Amino acid sequence: MTRLGDLERAVMDVLWDVVPGTSDGVTVREVADALDGRELAYTTVMTVLDRLAGKGMVQREREGRAWRYRAAASREAHIAQLMLDALDLGGSRDAALVRFARSVTGTEAEVLRAALGAEAGLSGPGDGGARLADRVEDPRAGRPRVTDEATDR
């Protein structure tokens, strides 16, 4: 997954902040207007959106002479993919995961436990794992499963 530059991230934040299901996307002008505080030319925003579409980060649909843009995936899915990509950088995935697990706060650890319990089918009524699973998109969706005996236990 491609890392985003500062302006690309700002544009994606605008798209991610559009409530899904309530919009058919936004126009270049709407994105430019939402980026208030930045003195950006319309063509600059149009170029950034075009490049994001080329990277697969946004989807666009023609509406008359203009395009309407929307995020191809949620902010959470993007962040999860960045985390998975970081694990693929080399070294030991297990060691990186352990180091990460030791660095999270107690609340974050509870969220991870609930998600892992829901994934393993261990959540029961009132557990919270099922509710969490309903709110969080599976970061592996659309990603091919690679089996590695050293990391899949």
C-alpha positions in Angstrom: 0.0 0.0 0.0 1.3 3.4 -0.9 2.0 5.8 1.9 0.3 9.2 1.5 2.0 12.5 1.3 0.7 15.5 3.4 -1.7 16.9 0.8 -2.9 13.4 -0.2 -3.6 12.7 3.4 -5.5 15.9 3.8 -7.6 15.1 0.8 -8.3 11.6 2.0 -9.3 13.0 5.4 -12.0 15.0 3.6 -13.2 11.9 1.7 -13.1 9.8 4.9 -15.1 12.4 6.8 -17.9 12.2 4.3 -20.5 9.9 6.0 -20.7 6.7 4.0 -24.1 6.0 2.5 -25.2 9.6 2.6 -23.2 10.8 -0.3 -22.5 9.7 -3.9 -19.1 11.3 -3.4 -17.7 14.8 -3.5 -16.6 17.0 -6.4 -13.1 18.6 -6.7 -14.7 21.9 -5.7 -16.2 20.4 -2.5 -12.8 18.9 -1.6 -11.1 22.2 -2.3 -13.6 24.1 -0.1 -13.2 21.6 2.7 -9.5 22.2 2.7 -10.0 25.7 4.0 -6.9 27.3 5.4 -4.8 26.0 2.5 -4.4 28.2 -0.5 -4.7 25.5 -3.2 -5.6 25.9 -6.8 -8.6 23.9 -8.1 -6.2 22.2 -10.5 -3.9 21.1 -7.7 -6.8 19.4 -5.8 -7.9 17.8 -9.1 -4.4 16.5 -9.8 -4.2 15.0 -6.2 -7.6 13.3 -6.6 -6.6 12.0 -10.0 -3.4 10.5 -8.6 -5.2 9.0 -5.7 -7.6 7.4 -8.1 -4.6 6.0 -10.0 -3.3 4.5 -6.8 -6.7 2.9 -6.1 -7.3 5.0 -3.0 -10.4 6.7 -4.4 -13.2 5.7 -6.7 -14.6 8.2 -9.1 -17.8 8.4 -11.1 -18.6 10.7 -13.9 -21.4 13.2 -13.2 -22.0 15.3 -16.3 -18.6 16.9 -17.0 -17.3 16.5 -13.5 -16.2 13.6 -11.4 -17.5 12.6 -8.0 -14.9 11.0 -5.7 -15.2 8.8 -2.6 -12.7 6.8 -0.6 -12.2 3.3 -1.9 -11.8 2.0 1.7 -12.3 3.3 5.2 -9.7 5.2 7.2 -9.5 2.2 9.5 -8.9 -0.3 6.7 -6.2 2.0 5.3 -4.4 2.2 8.7 -4.8 -1.6 9.2 -3.2 -2.2 5.8 -0.3 0.1 6.7 0.3 -1.9 9.8 0.2 -5.2 7.9 2.6 -3.8 5.3 4.9 -2.7 8.1 5.0 -6.3 9.4 6.1 -7.4 5.9 9.2 -5.1 5.9 11.4 -7.9 7.1 12.7 -9.5 10.2 10.5 -11.4 12.5 6.7 -10.7 12.3 6.3 -12.5 15.7 8.9 -10.3 17.3 7.3 -7.1 15.9 3.9 -8.2 17.0 5.1 -9.0 20.5 6.9 -5.6 20.7 3.7 -3.9 19.5 1.5 -5.7 22.0 3.8 -4.7 24.8 3.6 -1.1 23.8 -0.2 -0.6 23.8 -2.2 0.8 26.6 -4.5 -1.3 28.8 -7.6 -0.1 26.9 -6.0 -0.8 23.5 -5.0 -4.3 24.8 -8.7 -4.9 25.7 -9.8 -3.9 22.2 -7.2 -6.3 20.8 -8.3 -9.2 23.1 -11.9 -8.6 22.2 -11.1 -8.6 18.4 -9.0 -11.7 18.7 -11.6 -13.5 20.8 -14.3 -12.6 18.2 -12.0 -13.9 15.4 -11.5 -17.1 17.3 -15.2 -17.4 18.0 -14.7 -17.1 21.7 -16.9 -14.1 22.2 -20.2 -14.8 23.9 -23.3 -12.8 24.8 -22.3 -9.6 26.6 -18.6 -10.2 25.8 -18.2 -7.1 23.7 -16.2 -9.0 21.1 -19.1 -9.4 18.8 -20.0 -5.8 19.1 -16.5 -4.8 18.3 -16.4 -7.1 15.3 -19.5 -5.5 14.0 -17.9 -2.0 14.2 -14.4 -2.9 12.8 -13.8 -3.9 9.2 -11.6 -6.9 8.6 -8.2 -5.5 7.5 -7.5 -8.7 5.5 -10.5 -8.3 3.3 -9.4 -8.2 -0.3 -5.8 -9.2 0.7 -4.6 -12.6 -0.5 -3.8 -15.0 2.3 -0.2 -16.0 2.4 0.6 -19.1 4.5 3.9 -19.1 6.2 4.5 -22.0 8.7 6.9 -19.8 10.7 4.2 -17.2 11.4 0.9 -19.1 11.1 0.5 -21.2 14.3 
